[in-house]
Amino acid sequence: METAEQSDGGGLVFKPMDQFLVKPLSGDGIVQWFTFTNAALWTSLAVLAVFLLLVTATSKRAIIPGRAQSIAEFAYGFIHKMVEDICGKEGLRYFPYIMTLFMFIVMANFLGLNPTAFTPTSHFAVTVPLALAVFLGVTILGFVKNGASFLGMFWVTSAPLALRPALALIELISYFVRPVSHSVRLAGSMMAGHAVIKVFAGFAALAAVSPFAVLGITAMYGLEVLVCFIQAYVFTILTCVYLKDALHPHH
């Protein structure tokens, strides 16, 4: 993590948002329309990490699993139970997609904790497509599975008849806000935590407050480790909730 830079006036200049800049790794693109950036590199590393953990580490299927296989089996069982508990047996057919979502997000989050790393999930260019894919997927699935009766989820039959049109409008608005909240929550959490760590790292250049800055970095880093997992978990569990609405719109 870089420290703050000295300004011309002798003070410290903090640039906590510089770590989120997308930068090309070479002067010219590989081809005219493509430039390999730090974002593409760390996204690729996240995909590679998922492959190594779930495919390579479990290829031997050892009866007594090693550490990597144990982690892979724990992740598999954790997400499988989540999907089954929220969506029921019918939702398990969509488990591979949800498992892939969780593993990519959690790997991208954790890789972003490395010094000088880039966090793909801190950018809306990553979180918005993930959220839109979930939103469009469950919406299409809802109509395919239920037809026009899928719209019944917006009609609150338990409410008084006079209030139902207003509640239907509120439910409709909240439904279309889902991809916004789904994507902003993840990107905002990743961006905020990393920015705070960068600010503490900047203060580490000052001898008078350096010990406190180091303590702040340590505390924030420990918190970010927890946040990285929690945000992947929240994104995944919301995906399951939306899937449940598509499979059982009247529940």
N, C-alpha and C positions, 0 to 999 in steps of 0.2 A: 504494500500500500504506500503510495507516494505521500510525502509530507507537503506542507504548504510551501509556496514559493515566496522569496523575498521580493517585495515591490520596490520601485525606484525610491520611494520615501523611507525605506527601511522597515516597513511593517510587513506583516504576513498577508499573503493573498490566498484565500481558500478557493479552490476550484473543485468542489465535491461532485459536480455533475460531469466533469470531463471523462470520468470512467465509463459513462454511458454513451459516449460518442462512437458512432460506427465509422471505422477507419479502414481503408484498404491496406492489405498486407504487402502490396507491391505497388510500384508506381503506375504500371499499366495493367489493364485487365488481361486475363488469359485469352479471351477473345474480345472483340470490340464491345459486345453488349454485356459482358460479365466480368466483374471484379471480385476477387475473393477477399472478404473482409474479416475482421476479428469476430463479428457476429456469426458469419458462416462457419468460421473455425470452431468456435465454442459450441455452436449448435451441433456440428458434426461430431465433436467430442462427446457431447451428451448422448447422441444416438449410438456412438461406438461403445460408450460405457454401459448402456442398457443391453446392447448385444453381448458384450463380454460377460455381464453378470447373469443374464437370463438364458443365454444359449451356451456360451463356452464353459462357464463355471458349472453348469448343470449337465453337461454332455455325458459325463461318466455315470450319472445317477447312482452315486455311491450310497450304500446302505447307511454308513456312518458319514454324514456329510461334513465337508470342510467348512471353513468360515464363509466363503463366497456362496457355496451352495445353500448353507443355512440361511443367509440373508435373502437369497432368491426365493427359497421355499417360504420364508416368513412373509415376504412381500406378496407372494402368490396367495397364500392362505388369508392374509389380511384383507386384500382387495376382494377376493372371492366371497368371503363372509360378508363384507360390506354390501356387495351387489345383491347377494341372496337375501340378506336381512331387509334391505330397503325395497328392492324390486320384485322379490320372490323368485321362484324357480324359473319363471318365464324370462326374467331379466338376465339369466346366466348366459344366454346365447350371445349377449352383447358384452360379455366379460372381457374378451380379448382386446376390444377397443378401449374399454375403461382402464384396463391394466396398462395398456400402452401409454395412455394419457398420463396416468399417475407416475409411471417410471420415467418418462421423458421429463416431466416437470420437476420431479424430485431430484433427478440427476443434474439437470440444468441449474437448479437452485444451489445444490451443494458444490458443483464445480465453480460457480461464481464466487464462492468464498475464498478461492485460492488467490494469493497476491498477484496483481496485474491481470487477473482473469476478467473476462467479459461475461455478464449475466444475461443470456438471451431472454429470460422471462421478465426482465425489467423493462422490456420494450413492448409497446402496444402492437408493433408489427408481428410479434409472436403470439401474445396472449389474445388479441382480437380474433385472428383466424381460428385459434383453438376454441374460443368461446362461440364463435359463429358456427363452426362445424358441429358443435354440440347442439346449439339452438336449432339450426336448420335440420339436423339429423332427427332430433326428437319430434320436431313439428311435423316433418314428413311422415315419420313413423306413426305419429298419433293419428293422422288422417288415413294412412294405409290400414292401420289396425282397427280403427273405430269409425271411419267415414265421417259424415257430418256430425255424428254424436260426440265427436271430440270437442266440438265447440261448447258442449254442455259443461265443461270445466269452468267456463266463464259465467255460467248462470247459477247463482247461489240459491238453490231451492230451499234451503233452511231459513233464509231471510224473508221478511215480509214482502209481499208482492210489489208494493209501492217502491221499495228500496232496491229491488233487483236490477233495474236498468242502470242506476248509478253505480251499484256494486259491479255490474258487468263491465262498465267502462273502466273502473279502477283496476279490475282484474286483467282486462285487456292491456292497459298501459303497463302494469307491473310485469306482464308476460313479455312484452317487447323490450322492457328495460333489462331483462335477464342477461343478455350477452354483454351489456355495458357493465353491470355490476360484477359479472363473472370475470371479465377481463381486467377491469380497473383494480379490483381487489388484489389480484396476484401481482400485476405490474407495480402498483403503488407500494405494496409491502416490500417487494424486493428493492425498489429504488430508494425508499426512505431509509431502510436499515443500512444499506451500503453507503449512502450519503453521510449518515451520522458517523459511521466508522471512519470515513475519510476526513471528516472534520476533526475528530479526536486525534487522528494520525497527524493532522496539521499542527495541532497544539504540542505534539511530541517534540517539535523542533525547538520549543522554548524550554530552557533548562529549569526555570522556576516551577513550571507546571508539568514537566515531563513525566514524573512518576504517576501523577493523577491521570494524565492522558493515557498512559499505558494501562492503568487499571480500567479506565473507561473503554478502551479498545477491547480489553479482555472480556469485560462484562457484555459489551455489545456483540462481540463475536459469538459468545456463548448463547446470547439471546437469538442471534441470527440463525444459528444452527437449528434451534427449536422452530423458528419462524419458517425456515426453508421446508421443514417437514410438514408443519401445520398448514401452510398455504397450499402445498400439493394435496394434502388430505382434504382441505376445504373445497378446492376445485373439483376433486374427484367425487366427494360426497354430494355436492350440488348437482353434478352430472347425473348421479344415481337418482336423486330426487326428481330431476326433470324427466328422466327416463321413466320413472314410476308414473308420473303424470300422463305421459304418452301411452303407457300400457294400460293404466287404470284411471282414466280421466274423471270418473265419477266417485272415486274414493277420497 
